[in-house]
Amino acid sequence: MKIQNPKSKIQNRLIVAASEYDADMLYATKFWAPDPFIFLQRNGKRTLVLSDLEIDRARKQADADEFVSFSKLEREVQGKAKKAPPYEKVLSHFLHQRGVKSTIVPANFPLGYARKLAADKIRLNATNGSFWPQRETKTDEEIQMMSRALRITEAGLARGVEVLKASKIRRGKRLLWSGKTLTSEILRAEIDSAILRAGGTPAGTIVAGGDQACDPHERGFGPLYADSLIILDVFPRDAKTGYFGDLTRTVIRGRARDAQRQLWETVKAGQALALRKIKAGVDGAEIHKGIQEFFAKRGYRTEVRKGRQVGFFHGTGHGLGLEIHEYPRLQKVTLKERQVLTVEPGLYYPGIGGARQEDVVVITKNGCWKLSRFPKQLEI
């Protein structure tokens, strides 16, 4: 399988994937399916090859020009043989029927299928970058859908804050809620339930308190405690459109110590600095570097202490859309209008805890437009 030449005149595009898990397929078809199916774009015409289970629903819902029955193709290949042919043989048959001699495929195209097509003299050219480059910037319709995903996200965050606020502080600073010790697992379930009720699908919600939060992707476990920094990182998918929301807030149930408040305020100020600098044409690496320098001046150096990372040791932000982490990474590109990115600096010091603030913005010519609305409040 070759890497695509950017000057290539090849117009055919092929995807074989389940749209429920593959963002490029969902983007192309606007159709949800849990099992792989075939998408072919040839001479501007979009054809879907689907199982009998899905084809009638696809005719009503999918963005395509033609719908072909996989079972019909399968029977043509099988002929009088007793065993049904493998999927890749049916795929090759379909492409030969359509006169496809070469096609662009995603970089993650299945290797077994690629080998079969190559053996059958169909040349594949893997994209060197995004399969749909237009996904990098968002249309007005996509921005509306992402705003809806963020409202779902905020419903989850609101429930998390509500439960923490209603919890009681007991001996040993354990939190008691609804007659039970409040744990990361319980609070996560409450957040995720609110997301489901709002029309979203939860995806790995983080509820991490104390030193657990010093590992930024630790989901959190066990009892939650008063007077401790708790990171709530919520990133559900809108069950209707497939677009993600992604927001983080850091809170304390009770009272903050000076060290905790200073950490929290510094992260908030660092994010505000980034939001002021963001606009089309700016080098994202300079924004990231500027936050690190700001943190260092406040006394929060990024380094290794006692064998572990402390400070600000992850990226400033990432692209958001049909994937939770999609192109581009904020600190690795020159920003463009209509990119939708997270802005999420954080600081992590065992003994104090972790703090992160995350919002979602649309890049504009003169700045950025914040899509998220959820307030930032330290003590609840």
MIROVO-29645 format. One record per residue (C-alpha): residue number from 0; x, y, z. Coordinates in Angstrom, 3 decimals. Each point is the difference from the previous one (the first is absolute). Layout:
BEGIN
 resi       px       py       pz
  NUM        X        Y        Z
...
***
This chain:
BEGIN
 resi       px       py       pz
    0    0.000    0.000    0.000
    1    1.550    3.273   -1.133
    2   -0.121    3.454    1.548
    3   -2.107    2.387   -2.034
    4    1.781    2.568   -2.150
    5   -1.640    3.358    0.718
    6    0.034    0.771   -3.758
    7   -1.685   -3.292   -0.870
    8   -3.101    0.227   -2.200
    9   -1.565   -3.061    1.605
   10   -3.614    0.824    0.835
   11   -1.259   -3.307    1.402
   12   -0.294   -0.233    3.787
   13   -0.649   -3.191    1.933
   14   -0.774   -0.665    3.659
   15   -0.905   -3.332    1.601
   16   -0.928    0.604    3.633
   17   -2.764    0.211    2.585
   18   -1.202    3.600    0.187
   19   -0.776   -0.382    3.694
   20    3.758   -0.172    0.633
   21    1.561    1.603   -3.091
   22   -0.294    3.790   -0.208
   23    0.881    0.168   -3.710
   24   -2.826   -2.386   -0.868
   25   -2.506    1.866    2.160
   26    1.107    3.306   -1.515
   27   -0.467   -1.388   -3.511
   28   -3.350   -1.695    0.482
   29   -1.764    1.624    3.027
   30   -1.151   -3.562    0.704
   31    0.519   -1.974    3.213
   32    0.786   -3.699   -0.321
   33    1.796   -2.311    2.464
   34    1.422   -2.353   -2.650
   35    2.360    0.763   -2.893
   36   -1.458    0.933   -3.365
   37    1.420    1.316   -3.273
   38    0.118    3.618   -1.141
   39    1.185    0.822   -3.524
   40    0.202    3.467   -1.494
   41    0.550   -0.151   -3.758
   42   -0.458    2.850   -2.457
   43   -1.792    1.961    2.700
   44   -2.515   -2.790    0.647
   45   -0.204   -1.558    3.470
   46   -0.906   -3.669    0.228
   47   -0.602   -2.008    3.167
   48    0.122   -3.796    0.142
   49   -1.949   -1.239    3.013
   50   -1.436   -3.131    1.537
   51   -3.692   -0.773   -0.328
   52   -0.295    0.949    3.664
   53    1.032    3.603   -0.675
   54   -0.796    0.847   -3.615
   55   -3.619    1.137    0.397
   56    0.846    2.207    2.976
   57    2.956    1.434   -1.919
   58   -2.239    0.966   -2.911
   59   -1.959    2.195    2.405
   60    2.880    1.421    2.019
   61    3.327   -0.155   -1.812
   62    1.604    2.690   -2.135
   63    0.637   -2.009   -3.178
   64   -1.093   -0.296   -3.634
   65   -0.195   -3.777   -0.372
   66   -0.622   -2.955    2.296
   67    1.207   -3.496   -0.893
   68   -0.840   -3.273    1.728
   69    3.059   -1.792    1.349
   70   -1.866   -3.322   -0.002
   71   -0.716    0.342   -3.730
   72    3.691    0.533   -0.707
   73    0.833   -2.890    2.317
   74   -2.280   -2.365   -1.944
   75    1.626    1.064   -3.261
   76    3.449   -0.860    1.353
   77   -1.078   -3.213    1.738
   78   -1.708   -1.503   -3.015
   79   -0.479   -3.724    0.636
   80    2.621   -0.196    2.733
   81   -1.145   -1.289    3.403
   82    1.804    2.612    2.091
   83   -0.641    3.709   -0.087
   84    2.998    1.953   -1.328
   85    2.132    2.150    2.323
   86   -0.914    3.662    0.278
   87    3.066    1.234   -1.836
   88   -0.815   -2.166   -3.029
   89   -3.450    1.565   -0.231
   90    1.599    3.436    0.366
   91    2.384   -0.718   -2.871
   92   -2.882   -1.272   -2.156
   93   -1.971    3.198    0.645
   94    2.930    2.246   -0.914
   95    0.709   -1.941   -3.192
   96   -3.690    0.308   -0.934
   97    0.309    3.761    0.314
   98    3.206    0.128   -2.016
   99    2.079    1.201    2.947
  100    3.694   -0.562   -0.716
  101    1.371    2.337    2.669
  102   -1.412    1.826    3.004
  103    0.912    2.117    2.983
  104   -0.542   -1.675    3.375
  105    0.496    1.169    3.610
  106    3.355   -0.656    1.653
  107   -1.705   -2.534    2.311
  108   -1.500   -2.056   -2.844
  109   -0.056   -3.715    1.016
  110    3.187   -1.785   -1.050
  111   -1.722   -3.245   -0.954
  112   -2.325    1.807   -2.393
  113    2.921    1.993   -1.411
  114    1.958   -3.184   -0.770
  115   -2.946   -1.573   -1.799
  116   -0.666    3.092   -2.110
  117    3.672    0.323   -0.878
  118    0.053   -3.649   -1.082
  119   -3.012    0.761   -2.202
  120    1.811    2.910   -1.689
  121   -1.856    2.789    1.777
  122    2.495    2.677    1.030
  123   -0.528    1.652    3.388
  124    1.381    3.379    0.977
  125   -0.108    0.750    3.730
  126   -0.551    3.604    1.004
  127    3.033    1.717    1.476
  128   -2.094    1.985    2.493
  129   -3.740    0.460    0.344
  130   -2.263   -2.057   -2.241
  131   -2.490    2.894   -0.059
  132    2.181    3.141    0.383
  133   -3.136    2.117    0.329
  134   -0.582   -1.521    3.428
  135    2.733    2.268    1.370
  136   -2.277    3.037   -0.150
  137   -3.655   -0.003    0.984
  138   -3.078    1.243   -1.841
  139   -2.749    2.041    1.658
  140   -2.079   -3.187    0.247
  141    2.841   -1.889    1.669
  142    0.557    2.832    2.473
  143   -3.684   -0.167    0.917
  144    0.277   -3.753    0.524
  145    3.088    0.433    2.151
  146   -1.799    2.634    2.043
  147   -2.744   -2.547    0.642
  148    2.632   -2.556    1.051
  149    1.371    2.552    2.453
  150   -3.445    0.617    1.490
  151   -0.165   -3.750    0.633
  152    3.478    0.157    1.553
  153   -1.066    2.861    2.244
  154   -3.031   -1.959    1.169
  155    2.387   -2.679    1.233
  156    2.271    2.517    1.716
  157   -2.978    1.691    1.632
  158   -1.103   -3.307    1.476
  159    3.477   -0.650    1.326
  160    0.109    3.364    1.746
  161   -3.549   -0.490    1.305
  162    0.885   -3.310    1.638
  163    3.192    1.359    1.519
  164   -1.876    3.007    1.372
  165   -2.633   -2.273    1.556
  166    2.590   -2.270    1.607
  167    0.728    0.200    3.739
  168    3.473    0.191    1.500
  169    0.595   -2.743    2.564
  170    2.825   -1.274    2.183
  171    3.301   -0.281   -1.812
  172   -1.320    2.507   -2.571
  173   -1.819   -2.745   -1.882
  174   -3.002    1.170   -1.948
  175   -3.383   -1.589    0.645
  176   -2.739    0.182   -2.610
  177   -3.386   -1.704   -0.002
  178    1.013   -2.015    3.053
  179    3.208   -1.365   -1.543
  180    3.651    0.961   -0.240
  181    0.321    2.048   -3.182
  182    2.559   -1.602   -2.311
  183    1.404    0.870   -3.403
  184   -2.002   -2.909   -1.404
  185   -3.300    1.243    1.455
  186    0.528    3.586   -1.106
  187    1.050   -1.159   -3.480
  188   -3.192   -2.068   -0.251
  189   -2.076    3.047    0.908
  190    1.774    2.130   -2.608
  191   -0.353   -2.702   -2.655
  192   -3.688   -0.522    0.786
  193   -0.642    3.715   -0.493
  194    1.817   -0.175   -3.327
  195   -2.179   -2.909   -1.121
  196   -3.152    1.876    0.983
  197    1.210    3.036   -1.957
  198    0.501   -2.057   -3.172
  199    3.661   -0.862    0.191
  200    2.224   -3.041    0.285
  201    2.543    0.137    2.859
  202    3.609   -0.701   -0.918
  203    2.525   -0.562    2.770
  204   -1.074    2.779    2.373
  205    2.752    0.980    2.436
  206   -0.760    0.612    3.689
  207    3.390    0.100    1.696
  208    0.775    1.525    3.380
  209    3.188    0.805    1.889
  210    3.199   -1.552   -1.313
  211   -1.954   -2.238   -2.385
  212   -0.591    3.113   -2.091
  213    3.753    0.451   -0.438
  214   -0.235   -2.678   -2.703
  215   -2.116    1.971   -2.513
  216   -1.725   -3.036   -1.577
  217   -0.655   -1.850    3.258
  218   -3.767   -0.527    0.081
  219   -0.108   -0.016    3.809
  220   -1.001   -2.622    2.544
  221   -0.986   -0.344    3.644
  222   -1.314    2.550    2.527
  223   -0.009    3.717   -0.711
  224    1.081    2.384    2.740
  225   -0.904    3.480    1.148
  226    2.550    2.810   -0.337
  227    1.678   -1.844   -2.893
  228    0.349    1.037   -3.630
  229   -2.252   -2.134   -2.226
  230    0.340    0.009   -3.780
  231   -3.213   -0.578   -1.978
  232    0.852   -0.628   -3.666
  233   -3.108   -0.785   -2.028
  234    0.095   -0.833   -3.725
  235   -3.186   -1.668   -1.252
  236   -1.154   -0.573   -3.550
  237   -3.324    1.318   -1.256
  238   -1.922   -3.201   -0.704
  239   -1.806    1.676   -2.898
  240    2.828    1.623   -1.960
  241    3.168   -1.731    1.226
  242    1.750    3.256    0.901
  243    1.848    0.226    3.307
  244   -0.025    2.537    2.781
  245    2.987    0.334    2.347
  246    0.142    2.092    3.167
  247    2.006   -0.112    3.206
  248   -0.550    1.760    3.296
  249    1.926   -0.340    3.244
  250   -1.918    0.428    3.248
  251    0.269   -0.449    3.757
  252   -2.849   -1.115    2.230
  253    0.800    2.068    3.041
  254    2.836    2.479    0.521
  255    3.171    0.435   -2.014
  256    3.419    0.325    1.581
  257    2.171    2.868   -1.224
  258    2.148   -2.367   -2.090
  259   -3.071   -1.505   -1.670
  260   -1.572    3.380   -0.710
  261    3.245    1.358   -1.434
  262    0.358   -3.053   -2.276
  263   -3.608    0.321   -1.182
  264    0.221    3.746   -0.601
  265    3.278   -0.398   -1.906
  266   -1.537   -2.572   -2.361
  267   -3.019    2.241   -0.548
  268    2.299    2.942   -0.788
  269    2.078   -2.176   -2.325
  270   -3.069   -0.989   -1.963
  271   -1.133    3.624   -0.192
  272    3.437    0.900   -1.388
  273   -0.373   -2.632   -2.711
  274   -3.506    1.179   -0.909
  275    1.286    3.548   -0.462
  276    2.777   -1.144   -2.328
  277   -2.021   -2.389   -2.161
  278   -0.904    1.155   -3.502
  279    0.483   -1.119   -3.600
  280    3.609    0.214   -1.169
  281    1.559   -0.432    3.449
  282    2.498   -2.805    0.607
  283   -1.573   -2.318    2.583
  284    3.451   -0.966    1.280
  285    0.552    3.600    1.114
  286   -3.247   -0.062    1.974
  287    1.017   -3.240    1.695
  288    3.462    1.353    0.788
  289   -1.493    3.202    1.355
  290   -2.166   -1.911    2.477
  291    2.967   -2.053    1.193
  292    2.031    3.168    0.517
  293   -2.875    1.658    1.841
  294   -0.332   -3.002    2.308
  295    3.748   -0.057    0.647
  296   -0.023    3.690    0.946
  297   -2.740   -0.801    2.507
  298    2.245   -2.667    1.511
  299   -1.445   -3.057   -1.777
  300    2.816   -1.563   -1.956
  301   -0.544   -3.007   -2.244
  302    2.553   -2.645    0.982
  303    0.529   -3.479    1.412
  304   -0.145   -0.315    3.794
  305    0.500   -3.249    1.817
  306   -0.348   -1.913   -3.238
  307   -3.245    1.564   -1.244
  308   -1.065    2.926   -2.142
  309   -1.285    3.145    1.699
  310   -1.169    3.333   -1.369
  311   -1.556    0.440   -3.450
  312    1.089   -3.056   -1.969
  313   -2.799   -0.545   -2.510
  314   -1.205    1.931   -3.026
  315   -1.932    3.247    0.146
  316   -2.845   -1.327   -2.142
  317   -1.196   -2.192   -2.835
  318   -2.458   -0.101   -2.855
  319   -3.540   -1.079    0.794
  320   -2.764   -1.310   -2.219
  321   -1.054   -3.530   -0.954
  322    3.021   -1.190    2.010
  323    0.876    1.043    3.527
  324    3.627    0.601   -1.026
  325    0.136    0.921   -3.650
  326    2.337    2.079   -2.143
  327    1.456    2.483    0.774
  328    1.891    0.195    3.289
  329   -0.063    3.655    1.006
  330    3.704    0.226    0.752
  331    1.076   -1.654   -3.274
  332   -1.635    2.209   -2.640
  333   -0.518    3.541   -1.159
  334   -3.602    0.700    0.907
  335   -2.679    0.353   -2.694
  336   -3.450    1.537   -0.027
  337   -2.801   -2.439    0.874
  338    2.186   -2.545    1.712
  339   -1.740   -1.179    3.170
  340    2.447   -0.680    2.822
  341    0.111   -0.642    3.710
  342    2.085    2.287    2.202
  343    0.986   -1.937    3.119
  344    3.142    0.913    1.924
  345    0.560   -1.769    3.309
  346    2.388   -0.257    2.931
  347    0.681   -3.149    2.017
  348    1.931   -0.252    3.266
  349   -0.410   -2.980    2.361
  350   -0.758    1.270    3.479
  351   -1.978    2.937   -1.398
  352   -1.932   -1.772   -2.731
  353   -0.857    0.636   -3.612
  354   -1.870    2.863   -1.649
  355   -1.161    0.302   -3.603
  356   -2.400    2.356   -1.760
  357   -1.281   -0.913   -3.455
  358   -2.235    1.855   -2.420
  359   -0.783   -0.332   -3.708
  360    0.558    2.826   -2.479
  361   -0.456    0.756   -3.690
  362    3.003    1.770   -1.515
  363   -0.881    3.308   -1.670
  364    1.964    2.580   -2.006
  365    0.451    2.286    2.992
  366   -0.231   -2.376    2.958
  367   -2.201   -2.865    1.058
  368   -3.641   -0.675    0.796
  369   -0.606   -2.070    3.101
  370   -2.709   -2.619   -0.468
  371   -0.024   -1.251    3.594
  372   -1.900    1.864    2.718
  373    0.496   -1.878    3.253
  374    1.213    2.255    2.845
  375    3.278   -0.426    1.855
  376   -0.426   -0.264    3.769
  377    2.595   -1.390    2.359
  378   -1.910   -0.595    3.251
  379   -3.424   -1.620    0.050
***
